Amino acid sequence: MAKCTVRYWAAAKDAAGTSEEAVEASTLQEALDAVRRLREEDRFQRVLGISSFLVDEKPVGARAHGDVSLTEGSVIEVLPPFAGG
């Protein structure tokens, strides 16, 4: 398992009540499962469910979260949908 940082942006930050936290995980799926266990509130779960993710500045896109490997020091960015112009 690798120690990783999960960073929350916009509505995800508000729902999590923090801008970032550390988790230990080998895959993105394990990291997301870990933060879900930390916060079982419906709002956080909903925001996480509709968010997109970057791992080490690279978009995850449609890849299965269990297929996205993490390494020591990986940074996961949680990006909820937001309007832009």
KOLGU-369455 format. One record per atom (N, C-alpha, C): z negated, x, y; residue number from 1; atom name. Coordinates in steps of 0.1 Angstrom, whole numbers, m for minus. Each point is the difference from the previous one (the first is absolute). Example, Ala and Ser with C-alpha at 12.3 -4.5 7.8 and 13.67 -1.06 7.14 Angstrom:
BEGIN
rec z:m78&x:132&y:m57&num:1&atomo:N .
rec z:0&x:m9&y:12&num:1&atomo:CA .
rec z:0&x:9&y:12&num:1&atomo:C .
rec z:7&x:m4&y:11&num:2&atomo:N .
rec z:0&x:9&y:11&num:2&atomo:CA .
rec z:m8&x:m8&y:11&num:2&atomo:C .
# end
This chain:
BEGIN
rec z:0&x:8&y:m12&num:1&atomo:N .
rec z:0&x:m8&y:12&num:1&atomo:CA .
rec z:0&x:9&y:12&num:1&atomo:C .
rec z:7&x:m5&y:10&num:2&atomo:N .
rec z:1&x:7&y:13&num:2&atomo:CA .
rec z:m8&x:m7&y:11&num:2&atomo:C .
rec z:m6&x:8&y:9&num:3&atomo:N .
rec z:m6&x:m7&y:11&num:3&atomo:CA .
rec z:10&x:m2&y:11&num:3&atomo:C .
rec z:1&x:m13&y:4&num:4&atomo:N .
rec z:11&x:m4&y:9&num:4&atomo:CA .
rec z:m7&x:m7&y:12&num:4&atomo:C .
rec z:8&x:m1&y:11&num:5&atomo:N .
rec z:m4&x:m8&y:12&num:5&atomo:CA .
rec z:9&x:m12&y:1&num:5&atomo:C .
rec z:m7&x:m12&y:2&num:6&atomo:N .
rec z:8&x:m12&y:2&num:6&atomo:CA .
rec z:m2&x:m3&y:15&num:6&atomo:C .
rec z:11&x:m1&y:7&num:7&atomo:N .
rec z:0&x:m4&y:15&num:7&atomo:CA .
rec z:5&x:m14&y:2&num:7&atomo:C .
rec z:m8&x:m8&y:7&num:8&atomo:N .
rec z:4&x:m14&y:3&num:8&atomo:CA .
rec z:5&x:m1&y:14&num:8&atomo:C .
rec z:11&x:m8&y:2&num:9&atomo:N .
rec z:6&x:m2&y:13&num:9&atomo:CA .
rec z:0&x:m15&y:4&num:9&atomo:C .
rec z:m1&x:m3&y:12&num:10&atomo:N .
rec z:1&x:m13&y:6&num:10&atomo:CA .
rec z:m9&x:m10&y:m7&num:10&atomo:C .
rec z:5&x:m11&y:m6&num:11&atomo:N .
rec z:m8&x:m10&y:m6&num:11&atomo:CA .
rec z:m7&x:5&y:m12&num:11&atomo:C .
rec z:5&x:10&y:m7&num:12&atomo:N .
rec z:m7&x:6&y:m12&num:12&atomo:CA .
rec z:m12&x:7&y:5&num:12&atomo:C .
rec z:0&x:7&y:11&num:13&atomo:N .
rec z:m11&x:7&y:6&num:13&atomo:CA .
rec z:m11&x:m11&y:3&num:13&atomo:C .
rec z:4&x:m10&y:7&num:14&atomo:N .
rec z:m9&x:m11&y:3&num:14&atomo:CA .
rec z:m7&x:m6&y:m12&num:14&atomo:C .
rec z:8&x:m3&y:m10&num:15&atomo:N .
rec z:m5&x:m7&y:m12&num:15&atomo:CA .
rec z:m9&x:10&y:m8&num:15&atomo:C .
rec z:3&x:13&y:0&num:16&atomo:N .
rec z:m8&x:9&y:m7&num:16&atomo:CA .
rec z:m13&x:4&y:7&num:16&atomo:C .
rec z:0&x:m2&y:13&num:17&atomo:N .
rec z:m11&x:4&y:9&num:17&atomo:CA .
rec z:m2&x:15&y:1&num:17&atomo:C .
rec z:11&x:7&y:m2&num:18&atomo:N .
rec z:0&x:15&y:1&num:18&atomo:CA .
rec z:14&x:4&y:2&num:18&atomo:C .
rec z:2&x:12&y:5&num:19&atomo:N .
rec z:14&x:5&y:1&num:19&atomo:CA .
rec z:4&x:9&y:m12&num:19&atomo:C .
rec z:m10&x:5&y:m7&num:20&atomo:N .
rec z:3&x:8&y:m12&num:20&atomo:CA .
rec z:m12&x:2&y:m9&num:20&atomo:C .
rec z:3&x:3&y:m12&num:21&atomo:N .
rec z:m10&x:3&y:m10&num:21&atomo:CA .
rec z:5&x:8&y:m11&num:21&atomo:C .
rec z:m8&x:7&y:m7&num:22&atomo:N .
rec z:3&x:9&y:m11&num:22&atomo:CA .
rec z:m1&x:m8&y:m14&num:22&atomo:C .
rec z:9&x:3&y:m9&num:23&atomo:N .
rec z:m1&x:m6&y:m13&num:23&atomo:CA .
rec z:5&x:11&y:m10&num:23&atomo:C .
rec z:m3&x:m1&y:m12&num:24&atomo:N .
rec z:5&x:9&y:m11&num:24&atomo:CA .
rec z:9&x:m8&y:m9&num:24&atomo:C .
rec z:12&x:5&y:m2&num:25&atomo:N .
rec z:10&x:m7&y:m8&num:25&atomo:CA .
rec z:11&x:9&y:m4&num:25&atomo:C .
rec z:7&x:m4&y:m10&num:26&atomo:N .
rec z:12&x:8&y:m5&num:26&atomo:CA .
rec z:13&x:m6&y:4&num:26&atomo:C .
rec z:0&x:m14&y:3&num:27&atomo:N .
rec z:12&x:m7&y:4&num:27&atomo:CA .
rec z:m4&x:m9&y:12&num:27&atomo:C .
rec z:11&x:m5&y:6&num:28&atomo:N .
rec z:m2&x:m9&y:11&num:28&atomo:CA .
rec z:m7&x:m13&y:m5&num:28&atomo:C .
rec z:4&x:m4&y:m12&num:29&atomo:N .
rec z:m7&x:m12&y:m5&num:29&atomo:CA .
rec z:m15&x:2&y:m2&num:29&atomo:C .
rec z:m4&x:11&y:m5&num:30&atomo:N .
rec z:m14&x:3&y:m2&num:30&atomo:CA .
rec z:m7&x:0&y:14&num:30&atomo:C .
rec z:6&x:6&y:10&num:31&atomo:N .
rec z:m6&x:0&y:13&num:31&atomo:CA .
rec z:m1&x:m14&y:6&num:31&atomo:C .
rec z:10&x:m8&y:m2&num:32&atomo:N .
rec z:m1&x:m14&y:5&num:32&atomo:CA .
rec z:m10&x:m8&y:m7&num:32&atomo:C .
rec z:m1&x:2&y:m13&num:33&atomo:N .
rec z:m11&x:m7&y:m8&num:33&atomo:CA .
rec z:m14&x:4&y:5&num:33&atomo:C .
rec z:m1&x:13&y:3&num:34&atomo:N .
rec z:m13&x:5&y:5&num:34&atomo:CA .
rec z:m4&x:m6&y:13&num:34&atomo:C .
rec z:9&x:m1&y:10&num:35&atomo:N .
rec z:m3&x:m7&y:13&num:35&atomo:CA .
rec z:m2&x:m15&y:m2&num:35&atomo:C .
rec z:7&x:m6&y:m9&num:36&atomo:N .
rec z:m2&x:m14&y:m3&num:36&atomo:CA .
rec z:m14&x:m3&y:m5&num:36&atomo:C .
rec z:m5&x:9&y:m8&num:37&atomo:N .
rec z:m14&x:m1&y:m5&num:37&atomo:CA .
rec z:m10&x:2&y:11&num:37&atomo:C .
rec z:3&x:8&y:10&num:38&atomo:N .
rec z:m10&x:2&y:11&num:38&atomo:CA .
rec z:m1&x:m12&y:9&num:38&atomo:C .
rec z:11&x:m8&y:1&num:39&atomo:N .
rec z:0&x:m12&y:9&num:39&atomo:CA .
rec z:7&x:m11&y:m7&num:39&atomo:C .
rec z:m8&x:m10&y:m4&num:40&atomo:N .
rec z:5&x:m11&y:m7&num:40&atomo:CA .
rec z:3&x:m12&y:9&num:40&atomo:C .
rec z:m1&x:2&y:13&num:41&atomo:N .
rec z:3&x:m11&y:10&num:41&atomo:CA .
rec z:14&x:m4&y:m1&num:41&atomo:C .
rec z:3&x:m13&y:0&num:42&atomo:N .
rec z:13&x:m6&y:m1&num:42&atomo:CA .
rec z:10&x:6&y:11&num:42&atomo:C .
rec z:m5&x:1&y:12&num:43&atomo:N .
rec z:9&x:5&y:10&num:43&atomo:CA .
rec z:5&x:14&y:m3&num:43&atomo:C .
rec z:m9&x:9&y:m4&num:44&atomo:N .
rec z:4&x:14&y:m3&num:44&atomo:CA .
rec z:10&x:0&y:m12&num:44&atomo:C .
rec z:m3&x:m8&y:m10&num:45&atomo:N .
rec z:9&x:m1&y:m12&num:45&atomo:CA .
rec z:14&x:m5&y:4&num:45&atomo:C .
rec z:0&x:m10&y:9&num:46&atomo:N .
rec z:13&x:m6&y:4&num:46&atomo:CA .
rec z:8&x:11&y:8&num:46&atomo:C .
rec z:m6&x:6&y:10&num:47&atomo:N .
rec z:7&x:10&y:8&num:47&atomo:CA .
rec z:5&x:12&y:m9&num:47&atomo:C .
rec z:m8&x:4&y:m9&num:48&atomo:N .
rec z:4&x:11&y:m9&num:48&atomo:CA .
rec z:12&x:m5&y:m9&num:48&atomo:C .
rec z:0&x:m12&y:m4&num:49&atomo:N .
rec z:11&x:m6&y:m8&num:49&atomo:CA .
rec z:13&x:0&y:7&num:49&atomo:C .
rec z:0&x:m1&y:13&num:50&atomo:N .
rec z:13&x:m1&y:7&num:50&atomo:CA .
rec z:4&x:12&y:8&num:50&atomo:C .
rec z:m8&x:11&y:m2&num:51&atomo:N .
rec z:2&x:12&y:7&num:51&atomo:CA .
rec z:10&x:9&y:m7&num:51&atomo:C .
rec z:6&x:9&y:7&num:52&atomo:N .
rec z:9&x:10&y:m5&num:52&atomo:CA .
rec z:m8&x:13&y:0&num:52&atomo:C .
rec z:4&x:10&y:m7&num:53&atomo:N .
rec z:m8&x:13&y:m1&num:53&atomo:CA .
rec z:9&x:12&y:2&num:53&atomo:C .
rec z:m6&x:10&y:6&num:54&atomo:N .
rec z:5&x:13&y:0&num:54&atomo:CA .
rec z:m9&x:9&y:m8&num:54&atomo:C .
rec z:5&x:9&y:m8&num:55&atomo:N .
rec z:m8&x:10&y:m6&num:55&atomo:CA .
rec z:5&x:14&y:4&num:55&atomo:C .
rec z:m9&x:7&y:7&num:56&atomo:N .
rec z:4&x:13&y:5&num:56&atomo:CA .
rec z:13&x:m1&y:9&num:56&atomo:C .
rec z:0&x:m10&y:9&num:57&atomo:N .
rec z:10&x:m3&y:9&num:57&atomo:CA .
rec z:13&x:m5&y:m6&num:57&atomo:C .
rec z:1&x:m3&y:m13&num:58&atomo:N .
rec z:12&x:m5&y:m6&num:58&atomo:CA .
rec z:m2&x:m14&y:m4&num:58&atomo:C .
rec z:10&x:m9&y:3&num:59&atomo:N .
rec z:m1&x:m14&y:m3&num:59&atomo:CA .
rec z:m1&x:m2&y:m15&num:59&atomo:C .
rec z:m8&x:m9&y:m5&num:60&atomo:N .
rec z:m1&x:m3&y:m14&num:60&atomo:CA .
rec z:11&x:m10&y:m4&num:60&atomo:C .
rec z:4&x:m9&y:9&num:61&atomo:N .
rec z:10&x:m9&y:m2&num:61&atomo:CA .
rec z:m3&x:m9&y:m12&num:61&atomo:C .
rec z:10&x:m2&y:m9&num:62&atomo:N .
rec z:m1&x:m9&y:m11&num:62&atomo:CA .
rec z:m5&x:6&y:m12&num:62&atomo:C .
rec z:m3&x:13&y:0&num:63&atomo:N .
rec z:m6&x:7&y:m12&num:63&atomo:CA .
rec z:m13&x:m6&y:m4&num:63&atomo:C .
rec z:m2&x:m1&y:m13&num:64&atomo:N .
rec z:m12&x:m5&y:m6&num:64&atomo:CA .
rec z:m12&x:9&y:5&num:64&atomo:C .
rec z:m10&x:m6&y:4&num:65&atomo:N .
rec z:m11&x:8&y:6&num:65&atomo:CA .
rec z:m7&x:9&y:m11&num:65&atomo:C .
rec z:1&x:m3&y:m13&num:66&atomo:N .
rec z:m5&x:8&y:m10&num:66&atomo:CA .
rec z:9&x:12&y:m3&num:66&atomo:C .
rec z:12&x:0&y:5&num:67&atomo:N .
rec z:9&x:11&y:m1&num:67&atomo:CA .
rec z:0&x:10&y:11&num:67&atomo:C .
rec z:m8&x:m3&y:10&num:68&atomo:N .
rec z:m1&x:9&y:12&num:68&atomo:CA .
rec z:m12&x:9&y:m2&num:68&atomo:C .
rec z:2&x:13&y:m3&num:69&atomo:N .
rec z:m11&x:9&y:m3&num:69&atomo:CA .
rec z:m6&x:5&y:13&num:69&atomo:C .
rec z:m13&x:3&y:m1&num:70&atomo:N .
rec z:m7&x:6&y:12&num:70&atomo:CA .
rec z:m5&x:14&y:m4&num:70&atomo:C .
rec z:m1&x:8&y:10&num:71&atomo:N .
rec z:m5&x:14&y:m2&num:71&atomo:CA .
rec z:m12&x:1&y:9&num:71&atomo:C .
rec z:m8&x:11&y:m2&num:72&atomo:N .
rec z:m11&x:3&y:8&num:72&atomo:CA .
rec z:4&x:0&y:15&num:72&atomo:C .
rec z:m7&x:m8&y:8&num:73&atomo:N .
rec z:3&x:0&y:14&num:73&atomo:CA .
rec z:11&x:m10&y:4&num:73&atomo:C .
rec z:5&x:m8&y:m9&num:74&atomo:N .
rec z:10&x:m10&y:3&num:74&atomo:CA .
rec z:m5&x:m10&y:11&num:74&atomo:C .
rec z:9&x:m4&y:8&num:75&atomo:N .
rec z:m4&x:m10&y:10&num:75&atomo:CA .
rec z:9&x:m13&y:m2&num:75&atomo:C .
rec z:m7&x:m11&y:m1&num:76&atomo:N .
rec z:6&x:m13&y:m3&num:76&atomo:CA .
rec z:m1&x:m8&y:13&num:76&atomo:C .
rec z:11&x:m4&y:6&num:77&atomo:N .
rec z:0&x:m8&y:12&num:77&atomo:CA .
rec z:2&x:m14&y:m4&num:77&atomo:C .
rec z:m9&x:m9&y:5&num:78&atomo:N .
rec z:2&x:m15&y:m3&num:78&atomo:CA .
rec z:5&x:m6&y:13&num:78&atomo:C .
rec z:12&x:m6&y:m1&num:79&atomo:N .
rec z:8&x:m5&y:11&num:79&atomo:CA .
rec z:2&x:m15&y:m2&num:79&atomo:C .
rec z:m8&x:m8&y:6&num:80&atomo:N .
rec z:3&x:m15&y:0&num:80&atomo:CA .
rec z:12&x:m3&y:8&num:80&atomo:C .
rec z:7&x:m12&y:m3&num:81&atomo:N .
rec z:11&x:m3&y:8&num:81&atomo:CA .
rec z:m4&x:m3&y:15&num:81&atomo:C .
rec z:9&x:4&y:9&num:82&atomo:N .
rec z:m3&x:m3&y:14&num:82&atomo:CA .
rec z:13&x:m2&y:7&num:82&atomo:C .
rec z:0&x:m7&y:11&num:83&atomo:N .
rec z:12&x:m3&y:8&num:83&atomo:CA .
rec z:3&x:12&y:8&num:83&atomo:C .
rec z:13&x:2&y:2&num:84&atomo:N .
rec z:5&x:11&y:9&num:84&atomo:CA .
rec z:12&x:m5&y:7&num:84&atomo:C .
rec z:4&x:7&y:10&num:85&atomo:N .
rec z:11&x:m4&y:8&num:85&atomo:CA .
rec z:11&x:9&y:1&num:85&atomo:C .
# end
